[in-house]
Amino acid sequence: MSKTSQDLSQAIDLAEQILRQKKSARISLAKFLSKLYNFPVKIEDLS
């Protein structure tokens, strides 16, 4: 499996975990982007 495929697979797994928490889209996206880019994203940044 290539690095890109691994990264995509990990991103999909992370997205599934976050979506299972059933929080608002803004909270979920902030959490996802924070983990994906290893940089804190606040929900206020997404408004």
C-alpha positions as CSV (number, residue, x, y, z in Angstrom):
1,M,0.0,0.0,0.0
2,S,1.4,3.4,-1.0
3,K,1.9,6.2,1.6
4,T,-0.9,8.2,-0.1
5,S,-3.3,5.2,0.2
6,Q,-2.3,4.8,3.9
7,D,-2.9,8.5,4.6
8,L,-6.3,8.4,2.9
9,S,-7.2,5.2,4.8
10,Q,-6.2,6.8,8.1
11,A,-8.2,10.0,7.3
12,I,-11.3,7.9,6.5
13,D,-10.9,6.0,9.7
14,L,-10.5,9.2,11.7
15,A,-13.6,10.7,9.9
16,E,-15.7,7.6,10.8
17,Q,-14.6,7.8,14.5
18,I,-15.5,11.5,14.7
19,L,-18.8,11.0,12.9
20,R,-19.8,8.3,15.3
21,Q,-19.6,10.8,18.1
22,K,-22.7,12.6,16.6
23,K,-21.5,16.1,17.4
24,S,-22.2,19.2,15.3
25,A,-20.6,19.4,11.9
26,R,-18.5,22.4,12.9
27,I,-17.1,20.6,16.0
28,S,-16.5,17.4,13.9
29,L,-14.7,19.3,11.1
30,A,-12.5,21.3,13.6
31,K,-11.5,18.0,15.2
32,F,-10.8,16.3,11.9
33,L,-8.8,19.2,10.5
34,S,-6.8,19.5,13.7
35,K,-5.8,15.8,13.6
36,L,-5.3,15.8,9.8
37,Y,-2.9,18.8,9.8
38,N,-1.5,18.4,13.3
39,F,-2.5,22.0,14.0
40,P,-5.3,23.2,16.3
41,V,-8.4,24.4,14.5
42,K,-11.0,26.1,16.6
43,I,-14.7,25.9,15.8
44,E,-14.7,29.7,15.5
45,D,-12.2,29.4,12.7
46,L,-14.9,27.6,10.7
47,S,-17.6,30.3,10.8
